[in-house]
Amino acid sequence: MAEPVPDLADNANEAKSEGLIQPLSTVPAGDTRDSTDAVHDDDNEWHELLPKLKLSGMALQLAEHCLVKQISADKLVLWLETSGSTLKTRMTEAALQDALDSYFGHSMALEFESVENIAETPAQRRIRYREELQKKAEQAIAQDPFVQQLQQQFGGIILPGSVKPNQLNDN
């Protein structure tokens, strides 16, 4: 049986509990936090915030290609992975803006900076987890004694693409 996909916020929650990052909801007025290291940081706080925004559709896809660059009490600057730049339309940007305003309880200025080399975005993380689950499922089948016995006795083969993990969570 395949293991469930870990919560996207696991690493961020661990860093938060160790005091390495401050929760977004507690950014004091006038305080600006710059996450310039986040281009190379897999624990970007966007992984924690994104599921709380309750986005769907194209706005969610846009948000999944972003990471936090800088945040203050009234402004959020997001890095946008260049492969996701076509997802940025007035409609998706407005939906993301509305979700942020609703979450923070006040109007937040939202800016995007397009970048090529970015740490693992939520979209990239989801793809990696799926690939890891697929690999584990294929290994489990290949190492199964019954499957090996069928292969040896009857010349059985495992058809490429026929093995699927028991569970794929899109969280």
C-alpha positions, -999 to 999 in steps of 0.1 A, spaced: 0 0 0 13 34 -10 20 59 17 -3 90 17 12 122 3 26 143 31 9 176 38 25 204 17 29 224 49 49 198 69 83 214 64 70 249 69 52 239 101 83 222 114 104 254 107 76 275 124 76 253 155 114 258 157 110 295 155 127 298 121 97 315 104 70 337 118 34 330 109 21 352 81 -9 363 102 13 379 128 34 402 107 34 434 126 24 466 109 54 484 94 75 451 95 87 439 62 101 404 58 122 397 27 126 360 17 154 365 -8 169 332 2 136 315 -6 146 312 -43 168 284 -29 147 276 2 122 246 1 105 258 33 90 290 18 59 300 38 37 300 7 34 262 12 17 269 45 -5 298 34 -17 285 1 -40 257 14 -56 283 37 -67 305 9 -93 280 -4 -85 288 -41 -97 267 -70 -93 265 -108 -69 287 -126 -63 310 -96 -51 280 -77 -29 269 -105 -14 304 -107 -8 304 -69 8 270 -71 36 284 -94 45 311 -68 66 316 -37 67 344 -12 95 369 -19 84 396 6 55 403 29 45 432 51 12 440 69 -3 454 37 18 441 8 27 407 -6 53 402 -33 53 368 -50 79 352 -72 62 337 -102 79 307 -118 83 316 -155 66 284 -166 35 297 -148 35 332 -163 7 323 -188 -16 316 -158 -14 352 -147 -45 370 -161 -66 397 -147 -92 372 -136 -67 348 -118 -49 377 -102 -82 392 -90 -93 358 -75 -59 354 -57 -62 391 -45 -97 384 -32 -86 353 -13 -56 371 2 -78 401 13 -103 377 28 -76 357 47 -58 387 61 -90 406 68 -79 437 49 -67 448 15 -33 435 6 -13 449 -23 -2 420 -45 28 421 -68 45 394 -89 81 391 -100 88 365 -127 119 343 -119 134 313 -137 154 296 -109 130 291 -80 128 268 -51 102 240 -51 68 256 -57 36 238 -46 31 226 -81 66 212 -83 62 196 -49 30 179 -59 46 165 -91 76 153 -70 53 135 -45 34 118 -73 67 106 -89 79 93 -56 46 74 -50 48 60 -85 84 48 -80 75 32 -46 45 14 -61 67 1 -90 94 -11 -66 68 -28 -43 54 -47 -73 89 -57 -86 99 -69 -51 67 -88 -44 76 -125 -40 43 -136 -57 50 -113 -87 86 -126 -89 73 -162 -88 49 -155 -117 76 -139 -137 100 -169 -132 74 -197 -137 53 -182 -165 76 -156 -181 53 -129 -168 62 -93 -174 50 -60 -158 36 -38 -184 51 -3 -183 26 21 -170 3 -6 -155 14 0 -119 -4 27 -101 -1 38 -65 -31 29 -43 -37 65 -33 -28 99 -48 -38 129 -27 -37 163 -45 -33 183 -13 
